[in-house]
Amino acid sequence: MRVGFIGLGVMGRPMAEHVLRAGHTLGVWARRPESTAPLVEQGATAYDTPAALAAASDVVITIITNSQDVEGVAFGEHGLAAGFTRGAVHVDMSTIAPDAARDFARRYAEAGIDWVDAPVSGGEQAAVAGTLAIMAGAREDVFARVRTLFEAMGKTIVRVGEPGAGQVAKACNQMVMVCALQACAEAMHLARAHKVDLAAVRTALMGGSAGSRVMEVMGERMVERDFSAGIQARLHHKDFGILLDEAVKIGAPLPIAAQTWQQLNALMAQGWGYDDTSSLLKVLEAASGSNA
Amino acid sequence: MNVGFIGLGLMGRPMALNLIRAGHDLRVWARRPEAMQPLLDAGAVAAISAADVASRVDVVITIVGDAPDVERVALGPDGIADGARPGLIHIDMSTISPEVTQSIAARLRERGVTMLDAPVSGGEPGAINAALTIMVGGEASAFECVKPLFEAMGKTISHIGGNGAGQVAKACNQIVTGVGVAAVAEALNFARKSGVDAGAVREVLMGGFAASRILDVHGGRMVKRDFQPGFKSWMHQKDMRIVLEEAHRLGLQLPTAAAAAQLYNAMVGSGLGEEDSVAMLKLFERMSGGEG
């Protein structure tokens, strides 16, 4: 397949490499041309604009920061929409609002171009290992056409439903994960207040009903006090803004997510946005006057 | 004074009538012409657009739904800026975000219009009785110039600071009232579930440190089960969204407001959006297996 790729950051670069290794023809575009170099060295072709990339691709994958960025790359000047031929597919793997994803799908459909929202979970580790969880929103036939690309990048691949449904699943994913992280931080904070060994608590909990991926990975970072990223907390903060805004639109009460959002606000205020989200532990410590 | 008035809803209509009663010449415009009729009957003159209003007055007052409405009426086609004479003062009495207010004020300034933000508190009774609390942001000289207008509509009138400061004060007001309504509903539901008369509890609490306007007015309506708006709960939901969006932007922790905001989400989602915010009591009753 002729595949285009935009967004060669911490997540995007290893994902693009997996696509290339799976035997697809890879084209790339980046705002800063130097970030395409590692892929070009491995055989990818660089293009001058998203439109030029789209014209040379059957499928273009994007993984960038937010709804505005996706809109700019897709529908802005020299955007993908200007280059796509009928029947091409835009697979957006960024985390954006479900409403925005549905809107983009609608606008593309008018021009006969297909859309898949396919946000991922698993972080940098899983991107490198090719074991991401991929949650897709797309028409069934469109999903079938791009499935082999997902298989090159991920392990758990689920079509959740129509366009937008992938982003809904991702919102649920972020909510469960970060709320669990907050619970984990509170548990560690409690253990420390009792002057109990955190590593021992974590090991014990991992064997029981409180065991989880978050407890395993983020819990360890809390025990080791290693707060360097990881997953930059500012990205979770951004996701919670989207999540709680959607909750207002549909009148859905999310009491625990709302509390966690406020802890993330406090984290941002402390200037820890570029650290791992396990820094939520430090927010609790700051609030209770222990050394943060 | 020659005054323009746009936004003749539940709040705007009685406010405009009070201006006429105080001897001001009023020019009005509304998207739905029938909304103007009660004002025309009282002696106001109809205009054909916001620009038309602006071209014939010294001061334009707006009180409309949300930020996009204010933006459209101020800066959109045939908006206030299009018709403004040099030195026009635009007083926006809507409740919108401080950030958007500052942005609109800056763009109006470029076109020779001075903006004041002047959101109000006191609800429909306050509007009818000219007893509103008015919190004003913007240039002090412009405030002094239009103070007689505020005095015709309100009782407690404060200049808080520069552009957006009135909206910050209003956001603070909505935190205190939004959380307050939830606290009163919680307490009265607690009394009822404990088999105690909620009316008697409210009365005795009014003599102590828990006494407040909210306990008095909203608590009184909860006891009487009078859920007629008033201030509709979807409006309070909107205001809480503004508050929490600002908190997100500033990296500011508002845990109690966040919890209350979720209760307003639940109200809107469960069909109580058109009822007064005191219908919060019904939500608690439902969650505790009571009347609701």
Boltz contact constraints between the chains, C-beta under 6 A:
constraints:
  - contact:
      token1: [A, 241]
      token2: [B, 248]
      max_distance: 6.0
  - contact:
      token1: [A, 247]
      token2: [B, 265]
      max_distance: 6.0
  - contact:
      token1: [A, 248]
      token2: [B, 241]
      max_distance: 6.0
  - contact:
      token1: [A, 251]
      token2: [B, 265]
      max_distance: 6.0
  - contact:
      token1: [A, 251]
      token2: [B, 268]
      max_distance: 6.0
  - contact:
      token1: [A, 251]
      token2: [B, 269]
      max_distance: 6.0
  - contact:
      token1: [A, 252]
      token2: [B, 265]
      max_distance: 6.0
  - contact:
      token1: [A, 252]
      token2: [B, 269]
      max_distance: 6.0
  - contact:
      token1: [A, 253]
      token2: [B, 262]
      max_distance: 6.0
  - contact:
      token1: [A, 253]
      token2: [B, 265]
      max_distance: 6.0
  - contact:
      token1: [A, 253]
      token2: [B, 266]
      max_distance: 6.0
  - contact:
      token1: [A, 254]
      token2: [B, 262]
      max_distance: 6.0
  - contact:
      token1: [A, 255]
      token2: [B, 262]
      max_distance: 6.0
  - contact:
      token1: [A, 258]
      token2: [B, 258]
      max_distance: 6.0
  - contact:
      token1: [A, 258]
      token2: [B, 262]
      max_distance: 6.0
  - contact:
      token1: [A, 262]
      token2: [B, 253]
      max_distance: 6.0
  - contact:
      token1: [A, 262]
      token2: [B, 254]
      max_distance: 6.0
  - contact:
      token1: [A, 262]
      token2: [B, 255]
      max_distance: 6.0
  - contact:
      token1: [A, 262]
      token2: [B, 258]
      max_distance: 6.0
  - contact:
      token1: [A, 265]
      token2: [B, 247]
      max_distance: 6.0
  - contact:
      token1: [A, 265]
      token2: [B, 251]
      max_distance: 6.0
  - contact:
      token1: [A, 265]
      token2: [B, 252]
      max_distance: 6.0
  - contact:
      token1: [A, 265]
      token2: [B, 253]
      max_distance: 6.0
  - contact:
      token1: [A, 266]
      token2: [B, 253]
      max_distance: 6.0
  - contact:
      token1: [A, 268]
      token2: [B, 251]
      max_distance: 6.0
  - contact:
      token1: [A, 269]
      token2: [B, 251]
      max_distance: 6.0
